[in-house]
C-alpha cells in the first residue's frame, strides 16, 4: 500500500495560511492518515479549514483547528488563464508593446471580468497607466495605483484672457505664494473635515498617516503634478457646466493624495501579495477579496484617500481665488487612480479600476490635459461600454523619465516654451512637452468615448523643482 504524499504546497493552494497550521496538518496526516488516499485527506482538511471550531475536539485535527484562528487571511495560490480575455485597445498604434504586455497579463487573472486600454496608455507598475480593469468581487491595490484619487480640477474665472497677459508676473507670484510641491509644506496648513474622519482612529494603518495628511493638505506632489493659469475656451453654451460660451482665465490643478495615498497602496499591496500567490511576473497584480477584512479596509482607506485628494484641490483653488480676489463662474473636476462599484447593463456589479483613466460615463464632465504647450480638453462622457465608460487621462508619455532626461536639452525646452508663450516655474526635463504623445492624436482615437466642449491652454505653469 502506498504511503500518503502530502506537501505544504497542497495545503497553501487550498487556502491554509503559511505557518504552524500547515506544519501540524502535515504531521498529523503523516501520523494518523499514513495510508489514506490523498484526495480523502485533502477533503478532511478542507472541512477543517472551513469550520475550525467544529474540529477543536477532534483527536486528529484538533491541534490544527486551534491554529486556524477566526479572521486569519486565507492564502490561495492562483493560476493564470492560458490566454487573456479579449479587450479593446483604443489608439492601438500609439501604445507600446510593453504596455500591451502588461495589460495582456492582467487580463489573464482568474478574477477578471472585462478590461480596456486607453489611447494614452504607457508602461506602469501592476496595470499599465491608461489601463481599465474590472472584476466582480476583488480589488487590486496596484490596479488603482500609488497616487490614489489623483485629480484634475479646473476653475473658470469671470476674467478675459487679456487679464493674463497684462498680469503675468502677478499670476506667477500668486502661484509661488499659494502653492507647495513635493517635500515643501505650508507653515500653517489649513484645517479640513477630512482630517477628523473616524477612519483615522478605526484603521491602524490610517492612524499612522494622520499626521502626514495634516501636514501635506493643500499641497501638490512632484513628477507630473502642476498648478497652472491659462485660457479656458468653451465652444458652446452648456447648461450642465453653467458657463456661457467664450474665453476666460482658468486655473487647472493636477495632484493626488500625497504620501497618504502612497502608503495605503504599498501597505495593502503587500497584504494582497501575501494572501494572493501569483507567478512572479504577475505579483504586483495581487488582489484582495472584497468580503475579506483586508479588502474592506483597503476599500475604506482608498475612498478616504480620494476624499483627501479632493480636499487638497479645494484648498489650492480657495487660496488662489482669495489671492486673486475672484470667485469662479464654474468648476470641473474628475479623478483617476481609483476603483468604483458600477452596475452593468445586465444588473451585475463590477469593481472597475481606472489607473490613469478618466471616468466617462454618459453625461459625466471631465478634463483631459495635454502638456505644458498643448491644450487640455474639456469633455463630456458618452458611456461607451467597450471602454468601460472610460477615456484617457492625458496625452500619455512617449518617453520614460530616464530617456527624457538623457535625450532632451534644456535650451530646446526653453525655446519651445517661449514659442508657445508659456512661463514655467520649476519642472524638470522629464516633464518637457517632448516627453508626451500628441494630444490631438489621443483625442482623435477616442472620439467615440467623449464629446469635446472646450479647451484649456496653459500659460503660467508651476511644478515641483525637485529640491
TORGU-922914 format. One line per 8 residues: number of its first residue (from 1); their letters; for each residue x, y, z of C-alpha. Coordinates in pm, whole numbers, padded with zeros to 5 digits, always signed. Example, Ala and Ser with C-alpha at 12.3 -4.5 7.8 and 13.67 -1.06 7.14 Angstrom:
TORGU-922914
1	AS	+01230/-00450/+00780 ~ +01367/-00106/+00714
end
This chain:
TORGU-922914
1	XXXXXXXX	+00000/+00000/+00000 ~ +00138/+00341/-00099 ~ +00214/+00595/+00169 ~ +00044/+00930/+00165 ~ +00239/+01202/-00020 ~ +00115/+01537/+00104 ~ +00307/+01864/+00071 ~ +00275/+02204/+00228
9	XXXXXXXX	+00216/+02348/-00119 ~ -00103/+02138/-00145 ~ -00242/+02294/+00171 ~ -00139/+02651/+00085 ~ -00304/+02614/-00255 ~ -00619/+02503/-00073 ~ -00613/+02818/+00142 ~ -00415/+02730/+00455
17	XXXXXXXX	-00218/+03025/+00596 ~ +00158/+02978/+00590 ~ +00289/+02882/+00934 ~ +00215/+02637/+01216 ~ -00120/+02516/+01080 ~ +00048/+02373/+00770 ~ +00324/+02201/+00967 ~ +00079/+02048/+01214
25	XXXXXXXX	-00152/+01931/+00938 ~ +00133/+01750/+00762 ~ +00248/+01598/+01091 ~ -00099/+01472/+01185 ~ -00165/+01342/+00835 ~ +00163/+01152/+00839 ~ +00084/+01003/+01179 ~ -00288/+00925/+01150
33	XXXXXXXX	-00356/+00908/+00775 ~ -00034/+00747/+00657 ~ -00200/+00511/+00406 ~ -00511/+00715/+00323 ~ -00588/+00846/-00024 ~ -00458/+01199/-00080 ~ -00798/+01322/-00204 ~ -00968/+01196/+00116
41	XXXXXXXX	-00716/+01374/+00340 ~ -00746/+01696/+00145 ~ -01126/+01675/+00177 ~ -01093/+01637/+00555 ~ -00853/+01929/+00579 ~ -01080/+02141/+00361 ~ -01359/+02082/+00613 ~ -01124/+02180/+00898
49	XXXXXXXX	-01028/+02497/+00713 ~ -01393/+02592/+00655 ~ -01508/+02527/+01014 ~ -01215/+02505/+01257 ~ -01445/+02543/+01561 ~ -01614/+02216/+01477 ~ -01283/+02026/+01490 ~ -01125/+02165/+01808
57	XXXXXXXX	-01213/+01844/+01999 ~ -01116/+01613/+01712 ~ -00840/+01367/+01809 ~ -00663/+01401/+01473 ~ -00725/+01757/+01360 ~ -00786/+01937/+01689 ~ -00436/+02087/+01713 ~ -00460/+02206/+01352
65	XXXXXXXX	-00800/+02367/+01413 ~ -00658/+02562/+01708 ~ -00406/+02727/+01476 ~ -00677/+02830/+01231 ~ -00794/+03133/+01426 ~ -01106/+03314/+01303 ~ -01015/+03614/+01089 ~ -00685/+03474/+00964
73	XXXXXXXX	-00638/+03557/+00596 ~ -00684/+03266/+00360 ~ -00381/+03216/+00138 ~ -00461/+03095/-00212 ~ -00221/+03003/-00491 ~ -00368/+03150/-00808 ~ -00341/+03012/-01160 ~ -00346/+03247/-01460
81	XXXXXXXX	-00570/+03187/-01761 ~ -00384/+03047/-02063 ~ -00488/+03346/-02276 ~ -00603/+03700/-02191 ~ -00975/+03756/-02222 ~ -01050/+03991/-02517 ~ -01042/+04366/-02455 ~ -01048/+04683/-02666
89	XXXXXXXX	-00733/+04895/-02707 ~ -00811/+05248/-02830 ~ -00542/+05418/-03039 ~ -00359/+05089/-03056 ~ -00091/+05215/-03298 ~ +00038/+05459/-03036 ~ +00056/+05211/-02748 ~ +00388/+05046/-02666
97	XXXXXXXX	+00434/+04669/-02669 ~ +00533/+04675/-02302 ~ +00203/+04841/-02204 ~ +00012/+04585/-02414 ~ +00208/+04308/-02247 ~ +00117/+04436/-01901 ~ -00250/+04458/-01994 ~ -00248/+04113/-02152
105	XXXXXXXX	-00108/+03972/-01828 ~ -00375/+04147/-01618 ~ -00644/+04006/-01846 ~ -00526/+03653/-01762 ~ -00609/+03685/-01392 ~ -00878/+03438/-01283 ~ -01098/+03713/-01132 ~ -01104/+03949/-01433
113	XXXXXXXX	-01442/+04032/-01585 ~ -01351/+04290/-01851 ~ -01090/+04547/-01946 ~ -00992/+04825/-02185 ~ -00678/+05021/-02274 ~ -00692/+05397/-02332 ~ -00501/+05576/-02613 ~ -00263/+05749/-02368
121	XXXXXXXX	-00154/+05412/-02226 ~ +00208/+05351/-02133 ~ +00414/+05122/-01911 ~ +00345/+05138/-01537 ~ +00358/+04915/-01227 ~ +00090/+04649/-01200 ~ -00161/+04771/-01455 ~ -00025/+04995/-01729
129	XXXXXXXX	-00108/+05365/-01699 ~ -00427/+05401/-01901 ~ -00546/+05052/-01809 ~ -00908/+04987/-01708 ~ -00974/+04654/-01537 ~ -01291/+04512/-01385 ~ -01373/+04223/-01154 ~ -01686/+04107/-00973
137	XXXXXXXX	-01568/+04094/-00614 ~ -01197/+04178/-00599 ~ -01000/+04499/-00561 ~ -00640/+04529/-00681 ~ -00436/+04795/-00496 ~ -00184/+04829/-00780 ~ -00474/+04838/-01024 ~ -00568/+05162/-00852
145	XXXXXXXX	-00210/+05284/-00825 ~ +00014/+05464/-00581 ~ -00137/+05812/-00609 ~ -00490/+05719/-00506 ~ -00761/+05955/-00625 ~ -00531/+06174/-00835 ~ -00750/+06457/-00967 ~ -00792/+06724/-01229
153	XXXXXXXX	-00963/+07042/-01111 ~ -01045/+07342/-01332 ~ -01180/+07678/-01208 ~ -01316/+07920/-01471 ~ -01298/+08287/-01364 ~ -01502/+08584/-01498 ~ -01188/+08743/-01642 ~ -01084/+08771/-02010
161	XXXXXXXX	-00762/+08618/-02150 ~ -00617/+08970/-02175 ~ -00605/+08979/-01795 ~ -00347/+08701/-01806 ~ -00108/+08882/-02040 ~ -00140/+09208/-01851 ~ -00082/+09040/-01513 ~ +00156/+08752/-01595
169	XXXXXXXX	+00410/+08845/-01326 ~ +00134/+08887/-01067 ~ -00004/+08542/-01152 ~ +00342/+08389/-01121 ~ +00371/+08544/-00774 ~ +00027/+08410/-00679 ~ +00136/+08058/-00769 ~ +00464/+08089/-00579
177	XXXXXXXX	+00293/+08223/-00267 ~ -00010/+07994/-00261 ~ +00114/+07654/-00379 ~ +00358/+07399/-00239 ~ +00506/+07099/-00420 ~ +00693/+06781/-00336 ~ +00851/+06791/+00011 ~ +00753/+07154/+00077
185	XXXXXXXX	+00457/+07233/+00305 ~ +00277/+07542/+00432 ~ +00391/+07687/+00763 ~ +00026/+07689/+00869 ~ -00173/+07419/+00687 ~ -00546/+07481/+00665 ~ -00783/+07252/+00854 ~ -01042/+07034/+00681
193	XXXXXXXX	-01314/+06799/+00797 ~ -01147/+06505/+00621 ~ -00861/+06524/+00873 ~ -01109/+06443/+01153 ~ -01264/+06139/+00986 ~ -01331/+05849/+01224 ~ -01136/+05606/+00999 ~ -00812/+05765/+01119
201	XXXXXXXX	-00893/+05611/+01458 ~ -01053/+05288/+01339 ~ -00792/+05158/+01092 ~ -00440/+05116/+01239 ~ -00259/+05200/+00913 ~ -00454/+05523/+00875 ~ -00382/+05619/+01235 ~ -00012/+05631/+01150
209	XXXXXXXX	-00079/+05854/+00846 ~ -00295/+06123/+01003 ~ -00003/+06349/+01096 ~ +00142/+06342/+00745 ~ -00201/+06406/+00595 ~ -00244/+06710/+00818 ~ +00098/+06848/+00719 ~ +00056/+06792/+00342
217	XXXXXXXX	-00304/+06903/+00293 ~ -00344/+07169/+00027 ~ -00013/+07080/-00139 ~ +00076/+06911/-00469 ~ +00302/+06618/-00548 ~ +00613/+06603/-00763 ~ +00651/+06444/-01108 ~ +00375/+06544/-01349
225	XXXXXXXX	+00166/+06733/-01094 ~ +00104/+07101/-01158 ~ -00099/+07414/-01086 ~ -00132/+07649/-01383 ~ -00312/+07957/-01511 ~ -00429/+07952/-01870 ~ -00701/+08034/-02118 ~ -01021/+07830/-02087
233	XXXXXXXX	-01235/+07831/-02400 ~ -01590/+07696/-02401 ~ -01705/+07646/-02757 ~ -02078/+07646/-02692 ~ -02336/+07726/-02427 ~ -02364/+07431/-02189 ~ -02631/+07426/-01920 ~ -02460/+07140/-01737
241	XXXXXXXX	-02144/+07346/-01680 ~ -02337/+07669/-01632 ~ -02080/+07895/-01803 ~ -02160/+08086/-02128 ~ -01952/+08014/-02437 ~ -01638/+08225/-02458 ~ -01279/+08259/-02339 ~ -01187/+08302/-01974
249	XXXXXXXX	-00898/+08297/-01731 ~ -00874/+07944/-01595 ~ -00685/+07769/-01315 ~ -00606/+07399/-01362 ~ -00454/+07172/-01097 ~ -00337/+06810/-01110 ~ -00237/+06620/-00796 ~ -00349/+06336/-00570
257	XXXXXXXX	-00349/+06201/-00217 ~ +00018/+06269/-00149 ~ +00212/+06049/+00097 ~ -00106/+05914/+00249 ~ -00221/+05750/-00075 ~ +00121/+05605/-00149 ~ +00147/+05449/+00198 ~ -00200/+05294/+00168
265	XXXXXXXX	-00113/+05147/-00173 ~ +00214/+04996/-00050 ~ +00065/+04854/+00271 ~ -00233/+04680/+00113 ~ -00038/+04562/-00191 ~ +00195/+04378/+00046 ~ -00103/+04218/+00221 ~ -00252/+04122/-00115
273	XXXXXXXX	+00073/+03959/-00223 ~ +00083/+03753/+00098 ~ -00266/+03606/+00055 ~ -00291/+03601/-00326 ~ +00001/+03393/-00452 ~ +00066/+03472/-00819 ~ +00353/+03385/-01055 ~ +00646/+03623/-01014
281	XXXXXXXX	+00573/+03817/-01333 ~ +00220/+03892/-01207 ~ +00298/+03950/-00839 ~ +00205/+04320/-00846 ~ -00141/+04227/-00977 ~ -00237/+04064/-00646 ~ -00590/+04143/-00532 ~ -00798/+04138/-00215
289	XXXXXXXX	-01137/+03970/-00187 ~ -01396/+04238/-00117 ~ -01550/+04019/+00151 ~ -01223/+03985/+00341 ~ -01127/+04213/+00628 ~ -00825/+04344/+00436 ~ -01037/+04406/+00126 ~ -01292/+04605/+00325
297	XXXXXXXX	-01015/+04801/+00499 ~ -00848/+04889/+00171 ~ -01178/+04999/+00018 ~ -01247/+05236/+00308 ~ -00889/+05366/+00309 ~ -00893/+05417/-00069 ~ -01214/+05619/-00052 ~ -01077/+05831/+00233
305	XXXXXXXX	-00763/+05899/+00026 ~ -00986/+06011/-00261 ~ -01174/+06248/-00031 ~ -00841/+06380/+00095 ~ -00718/+06444/-00261 ~ -01037/+06640/-00333 ~ -00978/+06846/-00017 ~ -00623/+06927/-00133
313	XXXXXXXX	-00757/+07065/-00463 ~ -01032/+07256/-00286 ~ -00773/+07430/-00069 ~ -00544/+07503/-00365 ~ -00827/+07675/-00552 ~ -00958/+07854/-00241 ~ -00615/+08000/-00163 ~ -00562/+08123/-00518
321	XXXXXXXX	-00919/+08253/-00562 ~ -00882/+08454/-00242 ~ -00548/+08597/-00354 ~ -00691/+08673/-00698 ~ -01000/+08834/-00548 ~ -01235/+08641/-00775 ~ -01492/+08365/-00736 ~ -01510/+08103/-01015
329	XXXXXXXX	-01802/+08105/-01256 ~ -01782/+07728/-01268 ~ -01565/+07427/-01183 ~ -01495/+07091/-01343 ~ -01333/+06801/-01156 ~ -01262/+06438/-01224 ~ -01027/+06180/-01081 ~ -00840/+05866/-01182
337	XXXXXXXX	-00629/+05607/-00996 ~ -00940/+05478/-00825 ~ -01186/+05189/-00817 ~ -01562/+05229/-00848 ~ -01854/+04992/-00784 ~ -02054/+05014/-01108 ~ -02369/+04827/-01208 ~ -02364/+04693/-01563
345	XXXXXXXX	-02649/+04677/-01814 ~ -02731/+04320/-01706 ~ -02754/+04426/-01340 ~ -02419/+04278/-01245 ~ -02194/+04488/-01020 ~ -01828/+04520/-01114 ~ -01534/+04678/-00935 ~ -01395/+04900/-01213
353	XXXXXXXX	-01032/+05009/-01169 ~ -00915/+05314/-01368 ~ -00542/+05353/-01338 ~ -00463/+05673/-01524 ~ -00802/+05669/-01697 ~ -01084/+05924/-01676 ~ -01442/+05827/-01587 ~ -01650/+05892/-01900
361	XXXXXXXX	-01997/+05770/-01815 ~ -02280/+05918/-02020 ~ -02307/+06288/-01933 ~ -02007/+06292/-01697 ~ -01789/+06604/-01729 ~ -01411/+06593/-01713 ~ -01089/+06749/-01833 ~ -00809/+06570/-02018
369	XXXXXXXX	-00481/+06770/-02009 ~ -00224/+06780/-02287 ~ +00120/+06910/-02191 ~ +00277/+07246/-02097 ~ +00236/+07366/-02455 ~ -00057/+07156/-02580 ~ -00417/+07221/-02480 ~ -00627/+07021/-02239
377	XXXXXXXX	-00978/+06921/-02346 ~ -01299/+06983/-02153 ~ -01517/+06679/-02226 ~ -01843/+06503/-02158 ~ -01851/+06125/-02148 ~ -02055/+05911/-02385 ~ -02069/+05597/-02169 ~ -01906/+05367/-02426
385	XXXXXXXX	-01941/+05009/-02296 ~ -01632/+04870/-02473 ~ -01423/+05131/-02288 ~ -01598/+05055/-01958 ~ -01723/+05417/-01968 ~ -01366/+05549/-01956 ~ -01133/+05779/-02151 ~ -00768/+05888/-02149
393	XXXXXXXX	-00644/+06093/-01853 ~ -00393/+06295/-02056 ~ -00161/+06281/-02354 ~ +00042/+05994/-02206 ~ +00417/+05954/-02203 ~ +00610/+05859/-02515 ~ +00948/+05883/-02338 ~ +01026/+05738/-01997
401	XXXXXXXX	+01157/+05980/-01737 ~ +01508/+05842/-01777 ~ +01505/+05868/-02156 ~ +01362/+06219/-02141 ~ +01641/+06335/-01910 ~ +01903/+06174/-02132 ~ +01777/+06299/-02468 ~ +01608/+06637/-02410
409	XXXXXXXX	+01819/+06953/-02385 ~ +01725/+07247/-02157 ~ +01779/+07501/-02437 ~ +01531/+07322/-02663 ~ +01269/+07322/-02387 ~ +01322/+07692/-02315 ~ +01281/+07783/-02681 ~ +00973/+07563/-02717
417	XXXXXXXX	+00803/+07719/-02412 ~ +00883/+08072/-02533 ~ +00740/+07993/-02874 ~ +00409/+07897/-02711 ~ +00402/+08188/-02465 ~ +00437/+07965/-02160 ~ +00609/+08072/-01837 ~ +00739/+07778/-01630
425	XXXXXXXX	+00821/+07775/-01258 ~ +01002/+07455/-01161 ~ +00959/+07144/-01372 ~ +01227/+06906/-01498 ~ +01336/+06768/-01833 ~ +01134/+06454/-01760 ~ +00819/+06668/-01785 ~ +00917/+06852/-02104
433	XXXXXXXX	+00645/+06865/-02372 ~ +00860/+06641/-02597 ~ +00820/+06356/-02345 ~ +00448/+06332/-02420 ~ +00235/+06195/-02703 ~ +00043/+06420/-02940 ~ -00277/+06506/-02752 ~ -00462/+06564/-03083
441	XXXXXXXX	-00392/+06205/-03188 ~ -00502/+06079/-02845 ~ -00828/+06273/-02871 ~ -00888/+06151/-03228 ~ -00858/+05793/-03103 ~ -01135/+05843/-02850 ~ -01398/+06039/-03042 ~ -01642/+05762/-02957
449	XXXXXXXX	-01572/+05796/-02585 ~ -01612/+06169/-02517 ~ -01766/+06485/-02662 ~ -01537/+06793/-02662 ~ -01694/+07102/-02500 ~ -01389/+07326/-02488 ~ -01013/+07359/-02441 ~ -00762/+07491/-02191
457	XXXXXXXX	-00425/+07639/-02297 ~ -00160/+07654/-02022 ~ +00026/+07987/-01995 ~ +00174/+08017/-01642 ~ +00277/+07676/-01509 ~ +00413/+07576/-01171 ~ +00559/+07231/-01094 ~ +00794/+07080/-00840
465	XXX	+01152/+07198/-00881 ~ +01294/+06876/-00741 ~ +01457/+07041/-00438
end
